[in-house]
Amino acid sequence: MHQAVLDKIGLNHTYGALLINSNQDLELFFDMLKISSVKGVNVTVPYKESVIKYLDTLDHSAQNCQAVNTIVNNNGHLTGYNTDGRGLVYSLQQDVGVDLLNKHVLILGAGGAAKGIAYELCNHNLSSLTILNRTKEKADTLQYGLESHYKLPIYTGSLTIDESTIEWERLHSADIIIQTTSIGLMGTPGSPLSNVSWARSSQLVVDIIYKPYATQFLMDCSNLGLKTVNGVGMLAGQGALAFELFTDYEADYLLMRDIVEKTAKDVI
């Protein structure tokens, strides 16, 4: 998607992928990056938090959530950004027409992507935010960080759900549920929740995974009549914001989204 916009604008740049297999390789990569002509990089799991120690500066979004998905190289000075949350909100506004004002939002997961999303959501006058995670202590840590910046009701819990738990009630009362864990990715089948008995037909369910195009979690919710959104728009949205940081040119969000969607649909 980046290369398509680069080619459309006519910029003589190349965007490619690099697999880093260890923390030692990660350190070597940053040694190289500082002396290279590389304009910037995107970062994905599992390095969104561990790259921070190699950076010179963080923007406010990355500083707040302590997770980075975009790095800009300015003559060896590395600045980290987090465009995940803004990318998701932008895509929901553009593609679904979502208004977050006074909404009860629930996030599944408390990792790097969840952090960026949670901090951005809190900028949009929610009624409340709930974070459920396999390890509740990690959700509690995210809650503590959020409460130091925002004044709104924030709740936490585990991913163990049945009708007798407060987590079930939080899910049932949520207007928007956002799934941010890796469960459901290609090669990691399954769903983060053992059942969807909490579901109401008026809820919007978002899974930030885009490969496969429909995760088990989204299919379970869709089968009950809920509106579902996959991660195509978020990937394009965060990518468009990153592109503008890399190049100072406006990105073509719709072109990027079309490419991501086609690629995701090609994967069985």
Backbone torsions as a table, in degrees:
resi	resn	phi	psi	omega
1	MET	NA	-38.6	177.0
2	HIS	-64.5	-44.7	-177.2
3	GLN	-63.1	-36.5	179.6
4	ALA	-62.2	-40.3	179.9
5	VAL	-73.9	-38.2	175.2
6	LEU	-57.7	-45.5	-179.5
7	ASP	-66.7	-38.2	-179.7
8	LYS	-63.8	-41.7	-179.3
9	ILE	-76.1	-28.6	-178.7
10	GLY	93.9	22.9	177.7
11	LEU	-83.6	135.2	-177.3
12	ASN	-86.1	62.7	178.0
13	HIS	-125.3	159.4	176.5
14	THR	-126.1	134.5	176.1
15	TYR	-111.0	126.1	-178.6
16	GLY	-141.0	174.7	-177.6
17	ALA	-105.5	145.3	177.4
18	LEU	-134.8	123.9	178.8
19	LEU	-92.1	124.0	177.7
20	ILE	-114.1	119.9	-168.6
21	ASN	-95.4	-10.4	-175.8
22	SER	-154.4	165.0	176.9
23	ASN	-65.6	-30.7	176.6
24	GLN	-65.1	-43.8	176.7
25	ASP	-64.0	-34.6	179.2
26	LEU	-63.4	-43.1	178.7
27	GLU	-63.6	-42.6	178.0
28	LEU	-63.0	-37.7	178.7
29	PHE	-60.9	-44.0	-178.3
30	PHE	-70.5	-31.0	173.0
31	ASP	-60.5	-40.6	178.8
32	MET	-71.1	-42.2	-174.5
33	LEU	-58.8	-42.0	-175.8
34	LYS	-62.3	-28.3	-177.5
35	ILE	-106.9	9.3	-176.5
36	SER	-98.0	175.1	175.0
37	SER	-96.3	9.7	178.4
38	VAL	-63.6	127.8	-178.0
39	LYS	-74.7	-34.1	-178.1
40	GLY	-179.9	169.9	180.0
41	VAL	-140.6	153.8	167.2
42	ASN	-101.2	150.6	-177.1
43	VAL	-123.8	134.6	176.9
44	THR	-125.0	-176.6	-178.8
45	VAL	-59.1	141.2	8.1
46	PRO	-104.8	28.4	-167.8
47	TYR	-107.9	7.3	-173.3
48	LYS	-63.2	-27.4	179.1
49	GLU	-97.8	-37.1	-174.4
50	SER	-73.2	-16.8	178.6
51	VAL	-74.0	-17.7	-170.9
52	ILE	-58.1	-37.6	-176.5
53	LYS	-65.9	-15.8	-179.8
54	TYR	-93.7	-2.6	-173.0
55	LEU	-98.9	154.2	179.7
56	ASP	-89.2	-33.3	-175.2
57	THR	-144.2	148.3	171.5
58	LEU	-121.4	138.9	171.7
59	ASP	-76.4	173.2	-171.4
60	HIS	-62.0	-35.2	-177.7
61	SER	-68.0	-44.2	177.9
62	ALA	-69.1	-37.3	178.9
63	GLN	-62.6	-44.5	-178.2
64	ASN	-63.9	-49.5	-173.0
65	CYS	-93.0	-7.2	178.7
66	GLN	54.7	43.7	174.9
67	ALA	-147.6	138.4	-174.8
68	VAL	-126.0	133.5	172.8
69	ASN	-122.3	-5.6	-178.5
70	THR	-139.6	131.6	179.0
71	ILE	-127.7	129.4	177.6
72	VAL	-107.7	130.9	-179.9
73	ASN	-103.1	110.2	178.8
74	ASN	-111.9	86.9	-179.7
75	ASN	54.3	44.0	176.7
76	GLY	93.6	-9.6	175.7
77	HIS	-93.0	117.0	-173.7
78	LEU	-102.6	123.5	179.4
79	THR	-115.8	130.1	-179.8
80	GLY	-99.5	140.4	178.8
81	TYR	-129.9	161.9	170.3
82	ASN	-126.8	110.0	-179.5
83	THR	-104.6	4.5	-177.6
84	ASP	-59.9	-54.3	-175.8
85	GLY	-64.1	-46.3	179.2
86	ARG	-64.3	-35.7	178.4
87	GLY	-64.8	-41.1	178.5
88	LEU	-66.2	-48.0	-178.4
89	VAL	-62.5	-42.7	178.9
90	TYR	-59.3	-45.5	-178.0
91	SER	-65.7	-39.6	179.3
92	LEU	-66.2	-38.1	177.8
93	GLN	-68.3	-42.2	-176.9
94	GLN	-74.7	-42.5	-170.3
95	ASP	-93.4	-29.5	-174.5
96	VAL	-119.0	-16.1	-178.0
97	GLY	73.5	32.6	-176.8
98	VAL	-71.4	135.8	171.0
99	ASP	-113.8	116.6	-174.8
100	LEU	-84.3	-8.1	-176.9
101	LEU	-57.3	124.4	176.2
102	ASN	62.2	22.7	178.7
103	LYS	-88.9	146.2	170.2
104	HIS	-90.6	115.0	-175.9
105	VAL	-115.6	139.2	179.1
106	LEU	-125.2	131.7	179.0
107	ILE	-110.5	132.2	171.8
108	LEU	-96.7	117.5	-178.0
109	GLY	108.8	157.6	-179.6
110	ALA	-142.5	26.6	-180.0
111	GLY	-85.8	-160.5	-174.8
112	GLY	-59.4	-45.0	179.8
113	ALA	-66.4	-41.8	179.9
114	ALA	-60.4	-37.8	-179.7
115	LYS	-61.9	-51.0	179.9
116	GLY	-59.6	-40.7	-179.8
117	ILE	-67.3	-44.9	-177.4
118	ALA	-62.2	-45.0	-178.8
119	TYR	-64.6	-38.8	178.8
120	GLU	-68.7	-42.3	-180.0
121	LEU	-58.0	-36.8	-177.6
122	CYS	-68.7	-10.3	175.2
123	ASN	-84.0	0.2	-170.1
124	HIS	-118.8	29.3	171.4
125	ASN	54.3	51.1	174.0
126	LEU	-67.1	160.4	171.0
127	SER	-79.5	-39.5	175.8
128	SER	-162.2	162.6	175.6
129	LEU	-133.4	132.9	176.2
130	THR	-120.4	138.5	178.9
131	ILE	-123.2	118.1	176.2
132	LEU	-111.1	132.5	-178.2
133	ASN	-143.1	153.2	179.4
134	ARG	-54.7	-44.6	174.7
135	THR	-102.8	106.9	-174.3
136	LYS	-60.8	-31.0	-179.0
137	GLU	-59.8	-35.3	178.7
138	LYS	-69.0	-37.5	175.0
139	ALA	-65.1	-38.6	178.6
140	ASP	-63.2	-38.1	178.8
141	THR	-64.5	-42.2	176.9
142	LEU	-64.5	-41.8	177.1
143	GLN	-57.9	-44.8	-178.9
144	TYR	-60.5	-43.7	178.6
145	GLY	-64.0	-42.6	179.9
146	LEU	-63.9	-41.3	-176.6
147	GLU	-69.3	-17.3	176.1
148	SER	-79.2	-10.6	-179.1
149	HIS	-118.0	-26.8	-172.1
150	TYR	-130.5	150.0	178.1
151	LYS	-114.0	87.0	172.2
152	LEU	-152.2	157.5	-179.8
153	PRO	-64.2	123.8	178.6
154	ILE	-125.9	127.7	-177.3
155	TYR	-121.0	154.7	177.3
156	THR	-131.8	164.4	177.8
157	GLY	-174.0	-174.9	-179.1
158	SER	-101.9	176.0	178.5
159	LEU	-93.7	11.7	174.4
160	THR	-85.9	112.1	-169.5
161	ILE	-122.6	127.6	162.1
162	ASP	-151.8	171.9	-169.8
163	GLU	-67.2	-7.6	179.2
164	SER	-94.7	-2.5	-174.5
165	THR	-99.7	155.0	175.6
166	ILE	-67.5	-28.8	177.5
167	GLU	-61.5	-40.5	178.2
168	TRP	-60.6	-42.8	-179.8
169	GLU	-66.0	-39.4	177.7
170	ARG	-63.3	-41.8	177.2
171	LEU	-63.7	-43.3	-177.1
172	HIS	-64.4	-35.7	-176.1
173	SER	-89.8	-8.6	-178.0
174	ALA	-70.1	144.4	173.4
175	ASP	-84.8	-36.4	-177.5
176	ILE	-133.7	129.4	175.3
177	ILE	-114.2	128.5	-177.4
178	ILE	-120.2	118.2	-177.8
179	GLN	-94.0	117.9	-175.6
180	THR	-119.3	0.3	-178.8
181	THR	-76.7	171.9	178.5
182	SER	-85.0	-2.9	-178.7
183	ILE	-70.0	120.8	-176.5
184	GLY	113.2	-13.9	175.5
185	LEU	-61.3	159.5	173.1
186	MET	-53.5	125.7	-178.8
187	GLY	88.3	-7.4	176.8
188	THR	-129.1	71.2	-174.0
189	PRO	-69.4	166.2	177.7
190	GLY	114.1	-171.1	-178.5
191	SER	-134.4	146.3	178.7
192	PRO	-68.7	-18.0	-179.4
193	LEU	-118.4	137.6	-176.7
194	SER	-73.0	-21.6	177.5
195	ASN	-153.9	162.8	178.5
196	VAL	-122.3	35.2	-179.9
197	SER	-65.6	-15.5	-179.7
198	TRP	-77.9	-10.9	-166.9
199	ALA	-66.0	142.8	170.6
200	ARG	-122.0	144.6	-173.2
201	SER	-64.4	-21.1	-177.9
202	SER	-85.0	-2.1	-176.5
203	GLN	-81.5	151.0	172.0
204	LEU	-105.6	129.4	-179.7
205	VAL	-118.1	126.8	-177.8
206	VAL	-118.7	132.8	171.7
207	ASP	-120.5	121.7	-173.9
208	ILE	-76.2	-3.4	173.5
209	ILE	-73.4	139.9	177.4
210	TYR	-120.7	-12.6	172.4
211	LYS	-128.1	110.3	6.0
212	PRO	-72.2	164.3	-176.7
213	TYR	-62.5	-35.7	175.7
214	ALA	-129.1	112.4	178.0
215	THR	-76.0	167.5	177.1
216	GLN	-59.4	-39.6	179.3
217	PHE	-60.7	-45.8	178.9
218	LEU	-65.5	-39.9	179.7
219	MET	-65.1	-40.4	178.2
220	ASP	-60.7	-42.1	-179.1
221	CYS	-73.3	-40.9	179.7
222	SER	-62.5	-37.8	179.5
223	ASN	-63.3	-20.2	177.7
224	LEU	-96.5	5.9	175.7
225	GLY	92.0	7.4	178.9
226	LEU	-78.6	149.5	173.7
227	LYS	-76.3	130.2	-176.9
228	THR	-124.5	147.9	179.5
229	VAL	-135.9	131.2	177.7
230	ASN	-92.4	-170.1	-172.2
231	GLY	-87.9	6.5	-178.1
232	VAL	-58.7	-49.6	-177.7
233	GLY	-64.5	-39.7	178.5
234	MET	-64.2	-43.6	179.6
235	LEU	-60.6	-44.9	178.6
236	ALA	-66.5	-40.2	-178.5
237	GLY	-65.4	-47.9	179.4
238	GLN	-67.4	-32.5	178.3
239	GLY	-67.8	-39.9	178.7
240	ALA	-63.0	-41.3	178.0
241	LEU	-66.2	-40.7	178.2
242	ALA	-64.6	-41.6	179.6
243	PHE	-56.6	-43.5	-179.3
244	GLU	-66.9	-33.9	175.9
245	LEU	-68.6	-38.3	-179.5
246	PHE	-68.3	-40.3	-165.2
247	THR	-116.7	-18.0	-172.0
248	ASP	67.4	15.1	174.1
249	TYR	-107.8	148.7	177.0
250	GLU	-71.4	134.2	-179.9
251	ALA	-86.5	155.8	175.7
252	ASP	-96.4	92.1	-176.1
253	TYR	-58.5	-43.5	-176.2
254	LEU	-65.7	-38.6	176.2
255	LEU	-63.1	-45.8	179.9
256	MET	-62.6	-41.2	-179.9
257	ARG	-64.5	-42.4	-179.9
258	ASP	-60.9	-40.0	-179.2
259	ILE	-68.5	-44.0	178.5
260	VAL	-62.1	-42.7	-178.1
261	GLU	-64.3	-43.2	178.9
262	LYS	-62.3	-44.5	179.4
263	THR	-62.3	-43.6	-179.2
264	ALA	-64.6	-39.5	-178.5
265	LYS	-71.0	-23.7	179.7
266	ASP	-74.7	-14.9	-179.2
267	VAL	-90.3	125.9	179.3
268	ILE	-96.6	NA	NA
